[in-house]
Amino acid sequence: MSIAVKEMSRVELVNLERLAHILKGLSSAELETLELLLDEEASKSISQSLKELEGGKGLPIDEW
């Protein structure tokens, strides 16, 4: 057992176990979404794209 785990309180370990259980239950799509949400650069790009779309700056798909 690692030193970090030994130093954690029981509550912290329970919370990590719950998190691990939740993560194991995610679908592929949910994991991809989580990856995007945790990727700061991707999140900024998505936010910028949404702002442009709301501002009418989107391109129709046939003009790509």
Secondary structure, DSSP 8 states (H G I E B T S, - for coil): --HHHHHS-HHHHHHHHHHHHHHHT--HHHHHHHHHHH-HHHHHHHHHHHHHHHTT----GGG-
